[in-house]
Amino acid sequence: MIYRFSALITKEEEWYVARCPELGVTSQGKDVESARANLREAIELYLETWGPSLASH
């Protein structure tokens, strides 16, 4: 199953912070690409832990 979530990426000092507002998941990286990749991994772990049913809330 494929899910689509928003990714809001902002620069905060030396880091790029990536947030998924639908799930309340946040990650960071030294550049936009790594912040996005780290957010994707954090979302995958979140869904593994809490299940896809929470993604629809």
C-alpha positions in Angstrom: 0.0 0.0 0.0 1.3 3.5 -0.9 0.7 6.5 1.4 1.3 10.1 0.7 2.1 12.6 3.4 3.2 16.2 3.4 6.8 17.1 4.2 7.5 20.6 5.5 11.2 21.3 5.4 12.7 24.4 7.0 16.3 25.5 7.7 17.0 26.0 11.4 20.5 27.2 12.0 22.8 24.5 10.6 20.2 21.8 10.1 17.2 21.2 7.9 14.2 20.1 9.9 11.6 18.0 8.1 8.1 17.6 9.6 5.1 15.5 8.6 2.1 17.4 10.0 -0.4 14.6 9.4 1.5 12.2 11.7 3.4 14.6 14.0 6.7 13.0 12.9 9.9 15.2 12.8 13.4 14.5 11.6 16.5 16.5 10.4 19.5 16.4 8.1 22.4 18.5 7.1 20.8 19.1 3.7 17.3 19.0 2.2 17.8 15.5 0.7 19.1 13.9 3.9 16.3 15.6 5.9 13.7 14.2 3.5 15.3 10.7 3.6 15.5 10.8 7.4 11.8 11.8 7.5 10.8 9.0 5.2 12.6 6.5 7.5 11.0 8.0 10.6 7.5 7.8 9.0 8.2 4.1 8.0 9.2 3.4 11.6 6.1 5.2 12.9 3.8 3.2 10.7 5.5 0.0 11.7 4.9 0.8 15.3 1.5 2.3 15.2 0.0 0.8 12.1 -1.5 2.4 9.0 -4.9 2.9 10.7 -3.5 6.0 12.5 -2.4 7.5 9.2 -6.1 8.1 8.3 -6.8 10.2 11.5 
